[in-house]
Amino acid sequence: MDFLKELWAFLRVRKKLWLAPIIIVMLILGGLLILAQGSVVAPFIYTLF
């Protein structure tokens, strides 16, 4: 959690808040790919990309 607090503080101080949605989308897609590696749904998720 400390890393996320420091990242948010950096984005706020440096006026880089436009990066926040990009980081969130990348984290969601990464989590989706990690969760889908061993599941039955994996072939359907990989067709989206």
mmCIF file of the N, C-alpha and C atoms, coordinates in Angstrom:
data_MODEL
# 
_entry.id   MODEL 
# 
loop_
_atom_site.group_PDB 
_atom_site.id 
_atom_site.type_symbol 
_atom_site.label_atom_id 
_atom_site.label_alt_id 
_atom_site.label_comp_id 
_atom_site.label_asym_id 
_atom_site.label_entity_id 
_atom_site.label_seq_id 
_atom_site.pdbx_PDB_ins_code 
_atom_site.Cartn_x 
_atom_site.Cartn_y 
_atom_site.Cartn_z 
_atom_site.occupancy 
_atom_site.B_iso_or_equiv 
_atom_site.pdbx_formal_charge 
_atom_site.auth_seq_id 
_atom_site.auth_comp_id 
_atom_site.auth_asym_id 
_atom_site.auth_atom_id 
_atom_site.pdbx_PDB_model_num 
ATOM 1   N N  . MET A 1 1  ? 0.826   -1.203  0.000   1.00 0.00 ? 1  MET A N  1 
ATOM 2   C CA . MET A 1 1  ? 0.000   0.000   0.000   1.00 0.00 ? 1  MET A CA 1 
ATOM 3   C C  . MET A 1 1  ? 0.862   1.255   0.000   1.00 0.00 ? 1  MET A C  1 
ATOM 4   N N  . ASP A 1 2  ? 2.035   1.167   0.602   1.00 0.00 ? 2  ASP A N  1 
ATOM 5   C CA . ASP A 1 2  ? 2.895   2.340   0.680   1.00 0.00 ? 2  ASP A CA 1 
ATOM 6   C C  . ASP A 1 2  ? 3.322   2.794   -0.720  1.00 0.00 ? 2  ASP A C  1 
ATOM 7   N N  . PHE A 1 3  ? 3.564   1.817   -1.597  1.00 0.00 ? 3  PHE A N  1 
ATOM 8   C CA . PHE A 1 3  ? 3.947   2.154   -2.967  1.00 0.00 ? 3  PHE A CA 1 
ATOM 9   C C  . PHE A 1 3  ? 2.841   2.936   -3.668  1.00 0.00 ? 3  PHE A C  1 
ATOM 10  N N  . LEU A 1 4  ? 1.596   2.521   -3.478  1.00 0.00 ? 4  LEU A N  1 
ATOM 11  C CA . LEU A 1 4  ? 0.475   3.216   -4.117  1.00 0.00 ? 4  LEU A CA 1 
ATOM 12  C C  . LEU A 1 4  ? 0.322   4.640   -3.593  1.00 0.00 ? 4  LEU A C  1 
ATOM 13  N N  . LYS A 1 5  ? 0.548   4.829   -2.294  1.00 0.00 ? 5  LYS A N  1 
ATOM 14  C CA . LYS A 1 5  ? 0.477   6.178   -1.727  1.00 0.00 ? 5  LYS A CA 1 
ATOM 15  C C  . LYS A 1 5  ? 1.562   7.073   -2.308  1.00 0.00 ? 5  LYS A C  1 
ATOM 16  N N  . GLU A 1 6  ? 2.768   6.532   -2.430  1.00 0.00 ? 6  GLU A N  1 
ATOM 17  C CA . GLU A 1 6  ? 3.862   7.318   -2.996  1.00 0.00 ? 6  GLU A CA 1 
ATOM 18  C C  . GLU A 1 6  ? 3.624   7.614   -4.473  1.00 0.00 ? 6  GLU A C  1 
ATOM 19  N N  . LEU A 1 7  ? 3.086   6.647   -5.203  1.00 0.00 ? 7  LEU A N  1 
ATOM 20  C CA . LEU A 1 7  ? 2.781   6.861   -6.614  1.00 0.00 ? 7  LEU A CA 1 
ATOM 21  C C  . LEU A 1 7  ? 1.731   7.947   -6.783  1.00 0.00 ? 7  LEU A C  1 
ATOM 22  N N  . TRP A 1 8  ? 0.678   7.904   -5.965  1.00 0.00 ? 8  TRP A N  1 
ATOM 23  C CA . TRP A 1 8  ? -0.378  8.911   -6.040  1.00 0.00 ? 8  TRP A CA 1 
ATOM 24  C C  . TRP A 1 8  ? 0.178   10.297  -5.694  1.00 0.00 ? 8  TRP A C  1 
ATOM 25  N N  . ALA A 1 9  ? 1.032   10.373  -4.670  1.00 0.00 ? 9  ALA A N  1 
ATOM 26  C CA . ALA A 1 9  ? 1.638   11.650  -4.294  1.00 0.00 ? 9  ALA A CA 1 
ATOM 27  C C  . ALA A 1 9  ? 2.514   12.187  -5.424  1.00 0.00 ? 9  ALA A C  1 
ATOM 28  N N  . PHE A 1 10 ? 3.270   11.310  -6.059  1.00 0.00 ? 10 PHE A N  1 
ATOM 29  C CA . PHE A 1 10 ? 4.107   11.730  -7.187  1.00 0.00 ? 10 PHE A CA 1 
ATOM 30  C C  . PHE A 1 10 ? 3.256   12.279  -8.328  1.00 0.00 ? 10 PHE A C  1 
ATOM 31  N N  . LEU A 1 11 ? 2.186   11.549  -8.669  1.00 0.00 ? 11 LEU A N  1 
ATOM 32  C CA . LEU A 1 11 ? 1.327   11.994  -9.766  1.00 0.00 ? 11 LEU A CA 1 
ATOM 33  C C  . LEU A 1 11 ? 0.681   13.338  -9.446  1.00 0.00 ? 11 LEU A C  1 
ATOM 34  N N  . ARG A 1 12 ? 0.293   13.523  -8.197  1.00 0.00 ? 12 ARG A N  1 
ATOM 35  C CA . ARG A 1 12 ? -0.379  14.762  -7.798  1.00 0.00 ? 12 ARG A CA 1 
ATOM 36  C C  . ARG A 1 12 ? 0.589   15.944  -7.800  1.00 0.00 ? 12 ARG A C  1 
ATOM 37  N N  . VAL A 1 13 ? 1.797   15.740  -7.270  1.00 0.00 ? 13 VAL A N  1 
ATOM 38  C CA . VAL A 1 13 ? 2.768   16.833  -7.181  1.00 0.00 ? 13 VAL A CA 1 
ATOM 39  C C  . VAL A 1 13 ? 3.287   17.217  -8.559  1.00 0.00 ? 13 VAL A C  1 
ATOM 40  N N  . ARG A 1 14 ? 3.551   16.242  -9.388  1.00 0.00 ? 14 ARG A N  1 
ATOM 41  C CA . ARG A 1 14 ? 4.113   16.507  -10.725 1.00 0.00 ? 14 ARG A CA 1 
ATOM 42  C C  . ARG A 1 14 ? 3.046   16.848  -11.768 1.00 0.00 ? 14 ARG A C  1 
ATOM 43  N N  . LYS A 1 15 ? 1.785   16.934  -11.355 1.00 0.00 ? 15 LYS A N  1 
ATOM 44  C CA . LYS A 1 15 ? 0.671   17.255  -12.264 1.00 0.00 ? 15 LYS A CA 1 
ATOM 45  C C  . LYS A 1 15 ? 0.556   16.243  -13.403 1.00 0.00 ? 15 LYS A C  1 
ATOM 46  N N  . LYS A 1 16 ? 0.725   14.978  -13.058 1.00 0.00 ? 16 LYS A N  1 
ATOM 47  C CA . LYS A 1 16 ? 0.635   13.890  -14.039 1.00 0.00 ? 16 LYS A CA 1 
ATOM 48  C C  . LYS A 1 16 ? -0.592  13.032  -13.784 1.00 0.00 ? 16 LYS A C  1 
ATOM 49  N N  . LEU A 1 17 ? -1.683  13.626  -13.356 1.00 0.00 ? 17 LEU A N  1 
ATOM 50  C CA . LEU A 1 17 ? -2.880  12.851  -13.037 1.00 0.00 ? 17 LEU A CA 1 
ATOM 51  C C  . LEU A 1 17 ? -3.491  12.179  -14.264 1.00 0.00 ? 17 LEU A C  1 
ATOM 52  N N  . TRP A 1 18 ? -3.126  12.634  -15.441 1.00 0.00 ? 18 TRP A N  1 
ATOM 53  C CA . TRP A 1 18 ? -3.655  12.009  -16.652 1.00 0.00 ? 18 TRP A CA 1 
ATOM 54  C C  . TRP A 1 18 ? -3.097  10.598  -16.824 1.00 0.00 ? 18 TRP A C  1 
ATOM 55  N N  . LEU A 1 19 ? -2.029  10.255  -16.104 1.00 0.00 ? 19 LEU A N  1 
ATOM 56  C CA . LEU A 1 19 ? -1.474  8.903   -16.175 1.00 0.00 ? 19 LEU A CA 1 
ATOM 57  C C  . LEU A 1 19 ? -2.259  7.900   -15.340 1.00 0.00 ? 19 LEU A C  1 
ATOM 58  N N  . ALA A 1 20 ? -3.036  8.370   -14.388 1.00 0.00 ? 20 ALA A N  1 
ATOM 59  C CA . ALA A 1 20 ? -3.766  7.474   -13.481 1.00 0.00 ? 20 ALA A CA 1 
ATOM 60  C C  . ALA A 1 20 ? -4.704  6.519   -14.230 1.00 0.00 ? 20 ALA A C  1 
ATOM 61  N N  . PRO A 1 21 ? -5.537  6.973   -15.165 1.00 0.00 ? 21 PRO A N  1 
ATOM 62  C CA . PRO A 1 21 ? -6.406  6.018   -15.880 1.00 0.00 ? 21 PRO A CA 1 
ATOM 63  C C  . PRO A 1 21 ? -5.624  4.987   -16.692 1.00 0.00 ? 21 PRO A C  1 
ATOM 64  N N  . ILE A 1 22 ? -4.501  5.392   -17.249 1.00 0.00 ? 22 ILE A N  1 
ATOM 65  C CA . ILE A 1 22 ? -3.685  4.458   -18.028 1.00 0.00 ? 22 ILE A CA 1 
ATOM 66  C C  . ILE A 1 22 ? -3.124  3.375   -17.120 1.00 0.00 ? 22 ILE A C  1 
ATOM 67  N N  . ILE A 1 23 ? -2.640  3.763   -15.948 1.00 0.00 ? 23 ILE A N  1 
ATOM 68  C CA . ILE A 1 23 ? -2.086  2.796   -14.999 1.00 0.00 ? 23 ILE A CA 1 
ATOM 69  C C  . ILE A 1 23 ? -3.172  1.852   -14.517 1.00 0.00 ? 23 ILE A C  1 
ATOM 70  N N  . ILE A 1 24 ? -4.354  2.365   -14.234 1.00 0.00 ? 24 ILE A N  1 
ATOM 71  C CA . ILE A 1 24 ? -5.461  1.529   -13.757 1.00 0.00 ? 24 ILE A CA 1 
ATOM 72  C C  . ILE A 1 24 ? -5.868  0.503   -14.812 1.00 0.00 ? 24 ILE A C  1 
ATOM 73  N N  . VAL A 1 25 ? -5.981  0.933   -16.062 1.00 0.00 ? 25 VAL A N  1 
ATOM 74  C CA . VAL A 1 25 ? -6.357  0.008   -17.139 1.00 0.00 ? 25 VAL A CA 1 
ATOM 75  C C  . VAL A 1 25 ? -5.286  -1.065  -17.326 1.00 0.00 ? 25 VAL A C  1 
ATOM 76  N N  . MET A 1 26 ? -4.012  -0.675  -17.242 1.00 0.00 ? 26 MET A N  1 
ATOM 77  C CA . MET A 1 26 ? -2.934  -1.655  -17.379 1.00 0.00 ? 26 MET A CA 1 
ATOM 78  C C  . MET A 1 26 ? -2.975  -2.677  -16.244 1.00 0.00 ? 26 MET A C  1 
ATOM 79  N N  . LEU A 1 27 ? -3.262  -2.233  -15.028 1.00 0.00 ? 27 LEU A N  1 
ATOM 80  C CA . LEU A 1 27 ? -3.361  -3.157  -13.898 1.00 0.00 ? 27 LEU A CA 1 
ATOM 81  C C  . LEU A 1 27 ? -4.536  -4.116  -14.048 1.00 0.00 ? 27 LEU A C  1 
ATOM 82  N N  . ILE A 1 28 ? -5.672  -3.609  -14.531 1.00 0.00 ? 28 ILE A N  1 
ATOM 83  C CA . ILE A 1 28 ? -6.845  -4.465  -14.729 1.00 0.00 ? 28 ILE A CA 1 
ATOM 84  C C  . ILE A 1 28 ? -6.578  -5.510  -15.804 1.00 0.00 ? 28 ILE A C  1 
ATOM 85  N N  . LEU A 1 29 ? -5.988  -5.095  -16.919 1.00 0.00 ? 29 LEU A N  1 
ATOM 86  C CA . LEU A 1 29 ? -5.695  -6.049  -17.986 1.00 0.00 ? 29 LEU A CA 1 
ATOM 87  C C  . LEU A 1 29 ? -4.656  -7.074  -17.551 1.00 0.00 ? 29 LEU A C  1 
ATOM 88  N N  . GLY A 1 30 ? -3.649  -6.636  -16.811 1.00 0.00 ? 30 GLY A N  1 
ATOM 89  C CA . GLY A 1 30 ? -2.644  -7.565  -16.303 1.00 0.00 ? 30 GLY A CA 1 
ATOM 90  C C  . GLY A 1 30 ? -3.252  -8.573  -15.342 1.00 0.00 ? 30 GLY A C  1 
ATOM 91  N N  . GLY A 1 31 ? -4.109  -8.102  -14.451 1.00 0.00 ? 31 GLY A N  1 
ATOM 92  C CA . GLY A 1 31 ? -4.779  -9.011  -13.518 1.00 0.00 ? 31 GLY A CA 1 
ATOM 93  C C  . GLY A 1 31 ? -5.685  -9.991  -14.239 1.00 0.00 ? 31 GLY A C  1 
ATOM 94  N N  . LEU A 1 32 ? -6.366  -9.523  -15.273 1.00 0.00 ? 32 LEU A N  1 
ATOM 95  C CA . LEU A 1 32 ? -7.235  -10.397 -16.051 1.00 0.00 ? 32 LEU A CA 1 
ATOM 96  C C  . LEU A 1 32 ? -6.434  -11.500 -16.732 1.00 0.00 ? 32 LEU A C  1 
ATOM 97  N N  . LEU A 1 33 ? -5.291  -11.145 -17.284 1.00 0.00 ? 33 LEU A N  1 
ATOM 98  C CA . LEU A 1 33 ? -4.463  -12.147 -17.951 1.00 0.00 ? 33 LEU A CA 1 
ATOM 99  C C  . LEU A 1 33 ? -3.880  -13.144 -16.957 1.00 0.00 ? 33 LEU A C  1 
ATOM 100 N N  . ILE A 1 34 ? -3.490  -12.673 -15.789 1.00 0.00 ? 34 ILE A N  1 
ATOM 101 C CA . ILE A 1 34 ? -2.939  -13.580 -14.777 1.00 0.00 ? 34 ILE A CA 1 
ATOM 102 C C  . ILE A 1 34 ? -4.010  -14.535 -14.271 1.00 0.00 ? 34 ILE A C  1 
ATOM 103 N N  . LEU A 1 35 ? -5.202  -14.026 -14.023 1.00 0.00 ? 35 LEU A N  1 
ATOM 104 C CA . LEU A 1 35 ? -6.276  -14.888 -13.526 1.00 0.00 ? 35 LEU A CA 1 
ATOM 105 C C  . LEU A 1 35 ? -6.757  -15.883 -14.573 1.00 0.00 ? 35 LEU A C  1 
ATOM 106 N N  . ALA A 1 36 ? -6.630  -15.525 -15.840 1.00 0.00 ? 36 ALA A N  1 
ATOM 107 C CA . ALA A 1 36 ? -7.166  -16.378 -16.898 1.00 0.00 ? 36 ALA A CA 1 
ATOM 108 C C  . ALA A 1 36 ? -6.166  -17.419 -17.395 1.00 0.00 ? 36 ALA A C  1 
ATOM 109 N N  . GLN A 1 37 ? -4.950  -17.417 -16.880 1.00 0.00 ? 37 GLN A N  1 
ATOM 110 C CA . GLN A 1 37 ? -3.941  -18.348 -17.395 1.00 0.00 ? 37 GLN A CA 1 
ATOM 111 C C  . GLN A 1 37 ? -4.345  -19.801 -17.224 1.00 0.00 ? 37 GLN A C  1 
ATOM 112 N N  . GLY A 1 38 ? -4.865  -20.155 -16.071 1.00 0.00 ? 38 GLY A N  1 
ATOM 113 C CA . GLY A 1 38 ? -5.164  -21.555 -15.834 1.00 0.00 ? 38 GLY A CA 1 
ATOM 114 C C  . GLY A 1 38 ? -6.638  -21.885 -15.914 1.00 0.00 ? 38 GLY A C  1 
ATOM 115 N N  . SER A 1 39 ? -7.436  -20.990 -16.423 1.00 0.00 ? 39 SER A N  1 
ATOM 116 C CA . SER A 1 39 ? -8.867  -21.246 -16.412 1.00 0.00 ? 39 SER A CA 1 
ATOM 117 C C  . SER A 1 39 ? -9.364  -21.706 -17.776 1.00 0.00 ? 39 SER A C  1 
ATOM 118 N N  . VAL A 1 40 ? -10.601 -22.113 -17.787 1.00 0.00 ? 40 VAL A N  1 
ATOM 119 C CA . VAL A 1 40 ? -11.240 -22.583 -19.019 1.00 0.00 ? 40 VAL A CA 1 
ATOM 120 C C  . VAL A 1 40 ? -11.588 -21.411 -19.922 1.00 0.00 ? 40 VAL A C  1 
ATOM 121 N N  . VAL A 1 41 ? -11.673 -20.235 -19.359 1.00 0.00 ? 41 VAL A N  1 
ATOM 122 C CA . VAL A 1 41 ? -12.078 -19.031 -20.097 1.00 0.00 ? 41 VAL A CA 1 
ATOM 123 C C  . VAL A 1 41 ? -10.915 -18.436 -20.884 1.00 0.00 ? 41 VAL A C  1 
ATOM 124 N N  . ALA A 1 42 ? -9.693  -18.901 -20.659 1.00 0.00 ? 42 ALA A N  1 
ATOM 125 C CA . ALA A 1 42 ? -8.501  -18.324 -21.267 1.00 0.00 ? 42 ALA A CA 1 
ATOM 126 C C  . ALA A 1 42 ? -8.582  -18.185 -22.790 1.00 0.00 ? 42 ALA A C  1 
ATOM 127 N N  . PRO A 1 43 ? -9.028  -19.197 -23.548 1.00 0.00 ? 43 PRO A N  1 
ATOM 128 C CA . PRO A 1 43 ? -9.074  -19.019 -24.997 1.00 0.00 ? 43 PRO A CA 1 
ATOM 129 C C  . PRO A 1 43 ? -10.010 -17.881 -25.433 1.00 0.00 ? 43 PRO A C  1 
ATOM 130 N N  . PHE A 1 44 ? -11.072 -17.657 -24.678 1.00 0.00 ? 44 PHE A N  1 
ATOM 131 C CA . PHE A 1 44 ? -12.011 -16.600 -25.034 1.00 0.00 ? 44 PHE A CA 1 
ATOM 132 C C  . PHE A 1 44 ? -11.444 -15.220 -24.721 1.00 0.00 ? 44 PHE A C  1 
ATOM 133 N N  . ILE A 1 45 ? -10.672 -15.115 -23.639 1.00 0.00 ? 45 ILE A N  1 
ATOM 134 C CA . ILE A 1 45 ? -10.079 -13.820 -23.274 1.00 0.00 ? 45 ILE A CA 1 
ATOM 135 C C  . ILE A 1 45 ? -8.969  -13.474 -24.255 1.00 0.00 ? 45 ILE A C  1 
ATOM 136 N N  . TYR A 1 46 ? -8.167  -14.458 -24.661 1.00 0.00 ? 46 TYR A N  1 
ATOM 137 C CA . TYR A 1 46 ? -7.066  -14.174 -25.578 1.00 0.00 ? 46 TYR A CA 1 
ATOM 138 C C  . TYR A 1 46 ? -7.578  -13.771 -26.966 1.00 0.00 ? 46 TYR A C  1 
ATOM 139 N N  . THR A 1 47 ? -8.793  -14.137 -27.319 1.00 0.00 ? 47 THR A N  1 
ATOM 140 C CA . THR A 1 47 ? -9.314  -13.710 -28.613 1.00 0.00 ? 47 THR A CA 1 
ATOM 141 C C  . THR A 1 47 ? -9.661  -12.225 -28.611 1.00 0.00 ? 47 THR A C  1 
ATOM 142 N N  . LEU A 1 48 ? -9.840  -11.647 -27.418 1.00 0.00 ? 48 LEU A N  1 
ATOM 143 C CA . LEU A 1 48 ? -10.121 -10.206 -27.343 1.00 0.00 ? 48 LEU A CA 1 
ATOM 144 C C  . LEU A 1 48 ? -8.904  -9.380  -27.713 1.00 0.00 ? 48 LEU A C  1 
ATOM 145 N N  . PHE A 1 49 ? -7.731  -9.934  -27.518 1.00 0.00 ? 49 PHE A N  1 
ATOM 146 C CA . PHE A 1 49 ? -6.507  -9.194  -27.794 1.00 0.00 ? 49 PHE A CA 1 
ATOM 147 C C  . PHE A 1 49 ? -5.930  -9.645  -29.105 1.00 0.00 ? 49 PHE A C  1 
# 
